[in-house]
């Protein structure tokens, strides 16, 4: 696996776009911390999905069942704004339609676009501001094969983590991406939008990176301890949490194998987030197989790498963030700049 280290000890890689044929675009709204992220697949990629959270917000996931007729997608949309944010998909559909991209039905074409949302309406003072069709169109128009931006961008702009004791002890989440390549040429990438009820834990060290804070707001409380201290830890409202993401590979996989890829990638989510897949999270992972790698690839190996890079993308997503009013970032705690929750504005 070819990975190098940066100064913070994080593995540096090409992110999701290291997979040939994948392009990523973000659009971040200026009126409130929110936005959308679009993953384009060119002429289409075999796709799958795995939904394990109890409060998902998704679109076109039934179409990704291996028994469905249409099994290639042209884009995946990850967006803020709760269910309202699903309107961003309309803009991606319009963008692809203008370019003649889609599933052929007779002489016509219909773009196949699946997506998922996070709830971020409580971040900032204007919950009526949420991603719409224009957000999706702009994100698609800026999509490229360059290393995607991370942190407070696109769907990660309004993401938060550590809400198991309520919003007053939460921190800023965000978008992260990672990839791994084998000497054979097989590549696997992931992009995650981290908006979890629980903590983000670095699997490499077992340490909490971001999450629920202590009552004074200046250090991490560790959700692994809190869930054992009280049977009712004061969870935030149901549906206000979710980690959503995409894994992709250049291997050629069948629809059933691509679905298994999404399932295996969820292991990475569980390694990096505690607790995960709760009734109050909508944890959803999409999977894509472009088939641009011409050799043989083991699904067991590809799936194992998918879990690895998903976990890495989640950790990177919270490390790359900047704090917003009411929700400090990892760097704020490290620098001792985290304010008393009682004095935080929302």
Protein Blocks (a to p, Z undefined) as FASTA:
>chain_A
ZZdddfkopacdebjmlpghiacdddddfkbgcddddddehjopcdddddfbfbdcdehk
lmmpmkbmblcdfbdcddehijmlmmmmmmmmmmmmmnopacdehjbccdddddddddfk
lgojblkbccdfklmmmmmmmgcfbdcdehjehjllmgcehilnojklgccddddddddd
dfkopacdddddddbfbdcddfknopafbdcddfkopaceblmlmmmmpmbgopacehia
ccddddddfbdcdfklmmmmmmmmmmmmmmmpccehiakbccdcddddehlafbdcdfkl
mmmmmmmmmmmmmmmmmmmpccdehiacfklmmnopaccfklpcZZ
